Amino acid sequence: MRIQDNGTSVALWLSARDTYDWAHRPGSSWPCSTLADRRVFCAFDRTGLVELAVDGKNAPDDFDAHEFNACTSDFLARRLKPEHPCYFVTVGQFRSREGS
């Protein structure tokens, strides 16, 4: 995994190994993953996703947006602070609120 934080935007590179390990992690696997063993590049700004490539190409027809959101949210939650302009669109909207 590699992240480039540009202050008002963020880019994320996931290797095929990153996506495989994420989809097959013990106790929280993603059965029938469409991302496992694929390289993913994505970029976000405060309004949302601005760029996406899977294995260096446009997202394939079998691309699962729910899996993509879960995967990128998990990786970015480790690196972005809640104050970051991209936090809500990449992590916050996918996390449940306490007491909700």
N, C-alpha and C positions, 0 to 999 in steps of 0.2 A: 504494500500500500504506500502510496505517495500522495501528499497533499500540498497544494500551493495556495496559501492564504494571501489574497491580494488586498485585504482590508475590507473592501466592499463586495468582493466575490471570492469564491473558493473553487478550486479544481481538484478532482479526485481521480487517481489512477489505481485500478485494482488489477493485479496479475491474475492469470488463470488459477494459480495456486491459492491466492486470496479468496477468490469466489468459490473454489472447490471446498476449501477449509470452512468457509462461512456456511455453505449449504449442508455440510456434513458434520457440523459440530455436535458433540454429545449433548443430549438433553434439549436441543433446540434446532434440530435439523429442518431442512426445507425439502420435503419429498417432491420428486418430479421437477427439480430445479431446472430452469431454462438458462440460468447464468453460470452454474458450476462449470469450471474448466474454460471459461471465456474471459478475455481481457475486457475491462470496462474503463472508459474514460467519460467523465461527466463534469460539467461546470455549472455552477449556480450563482445567481445574484439574489438580492433581497426579494425579487419577484418570482423566483423559481428556477427551474431547469432552463439553461440557455444553450447547452451543447451536450450531445450524447453520441458515443461511438461504442460499438461492441465488436471486438476483434478487428478494430480499425475501419469498420464500415457502419452504415446506418443500422439501427436496431432491426433485428430480423422479425419476421412475421410472428414467430412463436414467443416473442419477448413478453415477459410477465411484468407489468408495471408495478403490481403489488410487491412482488419479490424484489424488484429494483429499489423501491422505496424502503423496504425493510432492511435490505443489505446496506445501502448507502447511509441510511439513518444510523445503523449500528456502528459503522466505521467512523462516521463524522461525529457521533455523540462522544467518542473518546477524545476528540481533538478540538472541537469548537466549544467555546464558552457560550453560555446562554445570552450574553451581551452582543455576540457577533451578529452583524446584519443578516447573515444567511442562516442563522441557527433555527429560526422558526420554520422556514420552508424546507430545511434539510433534516431537522431532528424534532423540533418542538411539536409540530402538528401531528406527529406519529407517536408521541408519548402520551400516556394517559395522565391526567391531572390527579393529584392526591385529593381524595374526598369526592371525586366525580364518579 
